[in-house]
Amino acid sequence: MTVKLELHVSSAISVAIESVGNKIESADYFDELQEAANDEVGGEAENACTYYADCEEIIQRYESEHGSEAEELSDAGGAQFKASEFQKAMVQYARAVADCAIRAMVQQEIESLKEAYTNLCESFMDDEYFEDHDPIPVTVEISCLYGWAAHNRETPEGVCIWHRLEGETEARAIQCNGLWLSVCWTPERA
Protein backbone atom coordinates (compact mmCIF):
# COMPACT_ATOMS: atom_id res chain seq x y z
CA MET A 1 0.00 0.00 0.00
CA THR A 2 1.26 3.44 -0.89
CA VAL A 3 1.16 6.23 1.67
CA LYS A 4 -0.27 9.41 0.17
CA LEU A 5 0.67 12.35 2.33
CA GLU A 6 -1.24 14.53 -0.14
CA LEU A 7 -4.47 13.21 1.41
CA HIS A 8 -3.27 14.40 4.81
CA VAL A 9 -2.43 17.78 3.29
CA SER A 10 -5.95 18.05 1.87
CA SER A 11 -7.40 17.06 5.22
CA ALA A 12 -5.35 19.69 7.10
CA ILE A 13 -6.40 22.40 4.64
CA SER A 14 -10.07 21.33 4.73
CA VAL A 15 -10.15 21.52 8.53
CA ALA A 16 -8.38 24.89 8.36
CA ILE A 17 -10.96 26.24 5.88
CA GLU A 18 -13.71 25.03 8.18
CA SER A 19 -11.98 26.84 11.05
CA VAL A 20 -11.34 30.21 9.36
CA GLY A 21 -14.38 30.14 7.08
CA ASN A 22 -14.76 29.95 3.33
CA LYS A 23 -15.07 33.68 2.61
CA ILE A 24 -11.90 35.42 1.45
CA GLU A 25 -12.10 39.15 2.05
CA SER A 26 -8.40 39.98 1.76
CA ALA A 27 -5.01 38.37 1.16
CA ASP A 28 -4.65 38.14 4.98
CA TYR A 29 -7.03 35.19 4.79
CA PHE A 30 -4.17 33.02 3.57
CA ASP A 31 -2.01 33.80 6.61
CA GLU A 32 -4.88 32.74 8.86
CA LEU A 33 -5.42 29.64 6.73
CA GLN A 34 -1.71 28.77 6.96
CA GLU A 35 -1.77 29.07 10.77
CA ALA A 36 -4.91 26.96 11.08
CA ALA A 37 -3.53 24.31 8.71
CA ASN A 38 -0.22 24.20 10.59
CA ASP A 39 -2.20 23.45 13.76
CA GLU A 40 -3.53 20.31 12.04
CA VAL A 41 -0.22 19.03 10.67
CA GLY A 42 0.89 17.18 13.84
CA GLY A 43 -2.31 15.16 13.97
CA GLU A 44 -2.12 14.39 10.26
CA ALA A 45 1.50 13.24 10.60
CA GLU A 46 0.46 10.94 13.43
CA ASN A 47 -2.43 9.56 11.34
CA ALA A 48 -0.03 8.90 8.46
CA CYS A 49 2.19 6.76 10.72
CA THR A 50 -0.40 4.19 11.84
CA TYR A 51 1.50 1.08 10.69
CA TYR A 52 5.19 0.20 10.71
CA ALA A 53 5.10 -0.39 6.95
CA ASP A 54 3.70 3.12 6.45
CA CYS A 55 6.48 4.54 8.63
CA GLU A 56 9.13 2.74 6.59
CA GLU A 57 7.61 4.02 3.34
CA ILE A 58 7.40 7.60 4.62
CA ILE A 59 11.06 7.48 5.62
CA GLN A 60 12.07 5.99 2.26
CA ARG A 61 10.06 8.47 0.18
CA TYR A 62 10.51 11.71 2.09
CA GLU A 63 13.69 11.45 4.18
CA SER A 64 16.00 12.73 1.43
CA GLU A 65 14.08 16.01 1.24
CA HIS A 66 13.04 16.46 4.88
CA GLY A 67 15.45 14.26 6.86
CA SER A 68 17.69 16.87 8.49
CA GLU A 69 14.73 19.00 9.56
CA ALA A 70 12.93 15.87 10.80
CA GLU A 71 15.95 14.77 12.86
CA GLU A 72 15.89 18.05 14.74
CA LEU A 73 12.16 17.71 15.31
CA SER A 74 12.31 14.07 16.46
CA ASP A 75 15.32 14.77 18.73
CA ALA A 76 13.56 17.74 20.33
CA GLY A 77 11.65 15.45 22.70
CA GLY A 78 14.92 14.15 24.14
CA ALA A 79 13.72 10.55 24.08
CA GLN A 80 16.35 7.85 24.45
CA PHE A 81 15.62 4.45 22.96
CA LYS A 82 17.08 1.03 23.72
CA ALA A 83 18.08 -1.15 20.80
CA SER A 84 14.99 -3.30 21.44
CA GLU A 85 12.81 -0.21 20.93
CA PHE A 86 13.95 0.40 17.36
CA GLN A 87 10.38 0.35 16.04
CA LYS A 88 9.31 3.01 18.52
CA ALA A 89 12.26 5.16 17.42
CA MET A 90 11.39 4.55 13.76
CA VAL A 91 7.77 5.62 14.32
CA GLN A 92 8.88 8.82 16.06
CA TYR A 93 11.29 9.63 13.24
CA ALA A 94 8.69 8.78 10.57
CA ARG A 95 6.20 11.13 12.28
CA ALA A 96 8.80 13.88 12.22
CA VAL A 97 9.52 13.26 8.52
CA ALA A 98 5.77 13.19 7.76
CA ASP A 99 5.26 16.38 9.78
CA CYS A 100 7.95 18.21 7.82
CA ALA A 101 6.72 16.90 4.45
CA ILE A 102 3.05 17.69 5.15
CA ARG A 103 3.93 21.15 6.48
CA ALA A 104 5.93 21.91 3.30
CA MET A 105 3.13 20.63 1.04
CA VAL A 106 0.51 22.65 2.95
CA GLN A 107 2.60 25.77 2.45
CA GLN A 108 2.92 25.06 -1.29
CA GLU A 109 -0.83 24.48 -1.68
CA ILE A 110 -1.72 27.64 0.20
CA GLU A 111 0.73 29.61 -1.95
CA SER A 112 -1.00 28.15 -5.02
CA LEU A 113 -4.39 29.18 -3.62
CA LYS A 114 -3.06 32.69 -3.00
CA GLU A 115 -1.82 32.89 -6.58
CA ALA A 116 -5.20 31.68 -7.88
CA TYR A 117 -6.89 34.33 -5.73
CA THR A 118 -4.61 36.99 -7.22
CA ASN A 119 -5.40 35.77 -10.75
CA LEU A 120 -9.12 35.84 -10.01
CA CYS A 121 -8.92 39.36 -8.55
CA GLU A 122 -6.85 40.60 -11.50
CA SER A 123 -9.55 39.38 -13.88
CA PHE A 124 -11.79 42.12 -12.43
CA MET A 125 -9.50 45.00 -13.34
CA ASP A 126 -11.59 45.90 -16.39
CA ASP A 127 -15.00 45.55 -14.69
CA GLU A 128 -16.39 48.87 -13.46
CA TYR A 129 -18.61 47.14 -10.87
CA PHE A 130 -15.56 46.31 -8.77
CA GLU A 131 -14.09 49.82 -8.80
CA ASP A 132 -16.28 50.68 -5.79
CA HIS A 133 -16.39 47.21 -4.23
CA ASP A 134 -13.17 46.43 -2.41
CA PRO A 135 -12.35 43.80 -1.30
CA ILE A 136 -13.81 41.38 -3.80
CA PRO A 137 -15.90 38.80 -1.88
CA VAL A 138 -14.51 35.40 -2.88
CA THR A 139 -15.68 32.02 -1.58
CA VAL A 140 -13.74 28.77 -1.38
CA GLU A 141 -15.73 25.66 -2.31
CA ILE A 142 -15.05 22.00 -2.98
CA SER A 143 -16.94 22.13 -6.27
CA CYS A 144 -17.76 24.85 -8.75
CA LEU A 145 -21.08 26.46 -7.83
CA TYR A 146 -21.74 27.16 -11.50
CA GLY A 147 -20.57 23.84 -12.92
CA TRP A 148 -24.01 23.12 -14.28
CA ALA A 149 -23.59 25.95 -16.81
CA ALA A 150 -20.96 26.17 -19.51
CA HIS A 151 -18.76 29.23 -19.03
CA ASN A 152 -18.62 31.88 -21.74
CA ARG A 153 -14.86 32.27 -21.80
CA GLU A 154 -11.67 31.59 -19.89
CA THR A 155 -8.63 33.76 -19.23
CA PRO A 156 -5.09 32.50 -19.91
CA GLU A 157 -4.69 32.09 -16.12
CA GLY A 158 -7.65 29.69 -16.02
CA VAL A 159 -10.37 32.00 -14.67
CA CYS A 160 -13.76 30.80 -15.95
CA ILE A 161 -16.18 33.63 -16.74
CA TRP A 162 -19.97 33.36 -16.91
CA HIS A 163 -22.22 36.13 -18.28
CA ARG A 164 -25.93 36.39 -17.61
CA LEU A 165 -26.06 33.34 -15.39
CA GLU A 166 -29.64 32.92 -14.07
CA GLY A 167 -30.77 36.17 -15.69
CA GLU A 168 -28.40 39.05 -15.03
CA THR A 169 -25.96 37.38 -12.61
CA GLU A 170 -22.27 37.39 -13.47
CA ALA A 171 -19.77 34.88 -12.07
CA ARG A 172 -16.08 34.03 -12.17
CA ALA A 173 -14.23 31.06 -10.73
CA ILE A 174 -10.82 29.41 -10.80
CA GLN A 175 -9.86 25.89 -9.77
CA CYS A 176 -6.78 25.27 -7.66
CA ASN A 177 -5.69 22.09 -5.87
CA GLY A 178 -9.16 20.56 -6.02
CA LEU A 179 -10.83 23.71 -4.64
CA TRP A 180 -12.76 26.43 -6.42
CA LEU A 181 -12.42 30.13 -5.69
CA SER A 182 -15.51 31.91 -6.97
CA VAL A 183 -17.36 35.22 -7.12
CA CYS A 184 -20.95 35.88 -8.08
CA TRP A 185 -22.64 39.29 -8.40
CA THR A 186 -25.42 41.18 -10.13
CA PRO A 187 -24.07 44.18 -11.99
CA GLU A 188 -25.68 47.53 -11.20
CA ARG A 189 -26.60 48.00 -14.85
CA ALA A 190 -28.95 44.99 -14.65
C-alpha positions in Angstrom: 0.0 0.0 0.0 1.3 3.4 -0.9 1.2 6.2 1.7 -0.3 9.4 0.2 0.7 12.4 2.3 -1.2 14.5 -0.1 -4.5 13.2 1.4 -3.3 14.4 4.8 -2.4 17.8 3.3 -6.0 18.0 1.9 -7.4 17.1 5.2 -5.4 19.7 7.1 -6.4 22.4 4.6 -10.1 21.3 4.7 -10.2 21.5 8.5 -8.4 24.9 8.4 -11.0 26.2 5.9 -13.7 25.0 8.2 -12.0 26.8 11.0 -11.3 30.2 9.4 -14.4 30.1 7.1 -14.8 29.9 3.3 -15.1 33.7 2.6 -11.9 35.4 1.4 -12.1 39.2 2.0 -8.4 40.0 1.8 -5.0 38.4 1.2 -4.7 38.1 5.0 -7.0 35.2 4.8 -4.2 33.0 3.6 -2.0 33.8 6.6 -4.9 32.7 8.9 -5.4 29.6 6.7 -1.7 28.8 7.0 -1.8 29.1 10.8 -4.9 27.0 11.1 -3.5 24.3 8.7 -0.2 24.2 10.6 -2.2 23.5 13.8 -3.5 20.3 12.0 -0.2 19.0 10.7 0.9 17.2 13.8 -2.3 15.2 14.0 -2.1 14.4 10.3 1.5 13.2 10.6 0.5 10.9 13.4 -2.4 9.6 11.3 0.0 8.9 8.5 2.2 6.8 10.7 -0.4 4.2 11.8 1.5 1.1 10.7 5.2 0.2 10.7 5.1 -0.4 7.0 3.7 3.1 6.5 6.5 4.5 8.6 9.1 2.7 6.6 7.6 4.0 3.3 7.4 7.6 4.6 11.1 7.5 5.6 12.1 6.0 2.3 10.1 8.5 0.2 10.5 11.7 2.1 13.7 11.4 4.2 16.0 12.7 1.4 14.1 16.0 1.2 13.0 16.5 4.9 15.5 14.3 6.9 17.7 16.9 8.5 14.7 19.0 9.6 12.9 15.9 10.8 16.0 14.8 12.9 15.9 18.1 14.7 12.2 17.7 15.3 12.3 14.1 16.5 15.3 14.8 18.7 13.6 17.7 20.3 11.7 15.5 22.7 14.9 14.2 24.1 13.7 10.6 24.1 16.3 7.8 24.5 15.6 4.4 23.0 17.1 1.0 23.7 18.1 -1.2 20.8 15.0 -3.3 21.4 12.8 -0.2 20.9 14.0 0.4 17.4 10.4 0.4 16.0 9.3 3.0 18.5 12.3 5.2 17.4 11.4 4.5 13.8 7.8 5.6 14.3 8.9 8.8 16.1 11.3 9.6 13.2 8.7 8.8 10.6 6.2 11.1 12.3 8.8 13.9 12.2 9.5 13.3 8.5 5.8 13.2 7.8 5.3 16.4 9.8 8.0 18.2 7.8 6.7 16.9 4.5 3.0 17.7 5.2 3.9 21.2 6.5 5.9 21.9 3.3 3.1 20.6 1.0 0.5 22.6 2.9 2.6 25.8 2.4 2.9 25.1 -1.3 -0.8 24.5 -1.7 -1.7 27.6 0.2 0.7 29.6 -2.0 -1.0 28.2 -5.0 -4.4 29.2 -3.6 -3.1 32.7 -3.0 -1.8 32.9 -6.6 -5.2 31.7 -7.9 -6.9 34.3 -5.7 -4.6 37.0 -7.2 -5.4 35.8 -10.8 -9.1 35.8 -10.0 -8.9 39.4 -8.6 -6.9 40.6 -11.5 -9.6 39.4 -13.9 -11.8 42.1 -12.4 -9.5 45.0 -13.3 -11.6 45.9 -16.4 -15.0 45.5 -14.7 -16.4 48.9 -13.5 -18.6 47.1 -10.9 -15.6 46.3 -8.8 -14.1 49.8 -8.8 -16.3 50.7 -5.8 -16.4 47.2 -4.2 -13.2 46.4 -2.4 -12.4 43.8 -1.3 -13.8 41.4 -3.8 -15.9 38.8 -1.9 -14.5 35.4 -2.9 -15.7 32.0 -1.6 -13.7 28.8 -1.4 -15.7 25.7 -2.3 -15.1 22.0 -3.0 -16.9 22.1 -6.3 -17.8 24.9 -8.8 -21.1 26.5 -7.8 -21.7 27.2 -11.5 -20.6 23.8 -12.9 -24.0 23.1 -14.3 -23.6 26.0 -16.8 -21.0 26.2 -19.5 -18.8 29.2 -19.0 -18.6 31.9 -21.7 -14.9 32.3 -21.8 -11.7 31.6 -19.9 -8.6 33.8 -19.2 -5.1 32.5 -19.9 -4.7 32.1 -16.1 -7.7 29.7 -16.0 -10.4 32.0 -14.7 -13.8 30.8 -15.9 -16.2 33.6 -16.7 -20.0 33.4 -16.9 -22.2 36.1 -18.3 -25.9 36.4 -17.6 -26.1 33.3 -15.4 -29.6 32.9 -14.1 -30.8 36.2 -15.7 -28.4 39.1 -15.0 -26.0 37.4 -12.6 -22.3 37.4 -13.5 -19.8 34.9 -12.1 -16.1 34.0 -12.2 -14.2 31.1 -10.7 -10.8 29.4 -10.8 -9.9 25.9 -9.8 -6.8 25.3 -7.7 -5.7 22.1 -5.9 -9.2 20.6 -6.0 -10.8 23.7 -4.6 -12.8 26.4 -6.4 -12.4 30.1 -5.7 -15.5 31.9 -7.0 -17.4 35.2 -7.1 -21.0 35.9 -8.1 -22.6 39.3 -8.4 -25.4 41.2 -10.1 -24.1 44.2 -12.0 -25.7 47.5 -11.2 -26.6 48.0 -14.8 -28.9 45.0 -14.7 
